[in-house]
């Protein structure tokens, strides 16, 4: 099984990945504030999804 290595990606895909990594935290903070003030099922699930993506980026799984 080949290990995932982000630098083997094409330059356009690597750039998209870097942009997604940088924008995840501000979107997560905004969504967390929104979920605190107006909690709906969709908002809670979206916050958990964004938190999972942020953790994956932070731990270099993606």
N, C-alpha and C positions, 0 to 999 in steps of 0.2 A: 504494500500500500504506500503510495507516494505521500510524502508530507506536504502540507500546504505551505507555500512560500510566496509571499506577496510580491517579491521583486521579480518573479518569473512572469508576472502578468504583463500584458501589453501596456504601454505608457498611458493610454486613455483610461484603461480600467484601474490602473494604480492611482491616477489622479482622482477618479470618482471615489475610490475607496478612502483616500486622504480627506477629500471634502466631506464625505459622510462621517468620518471619524471626528472632524472638527466641529461639525454642526450638531452632532448628537447631544452633547451636554446642554447647550442653550435650549434646544427643543425639549429635552427631558425636564429641565427646570421650569420652563413655561407650562408644560403639561402637568407637572406636579402641583404647581400653584393653582392651576385650573381645577385639578381633581380635588384639592383641599376645599375650595370654595363651592364647587358644584359637582359633587361626586355622582357620576352615573356609571353603570356597568361598563359601557364602552370606554369611558375615560380611565377607569381603573385598569382595564385590560390593556389599553394603549400605553399607560404609564408603566405597567409591568413589562410589556414588550420593549419599550424604549430603554428601561433600566437593564434588561437582559442584553440588549445590543450594546449599551454603553459598557457593561461589565466585560463583554466579550472583546470589545476593542481595548479596554484597559488591561486585560490579562493577555493581550496579543493572541487570542484564539482566532481572530479574523485578521 
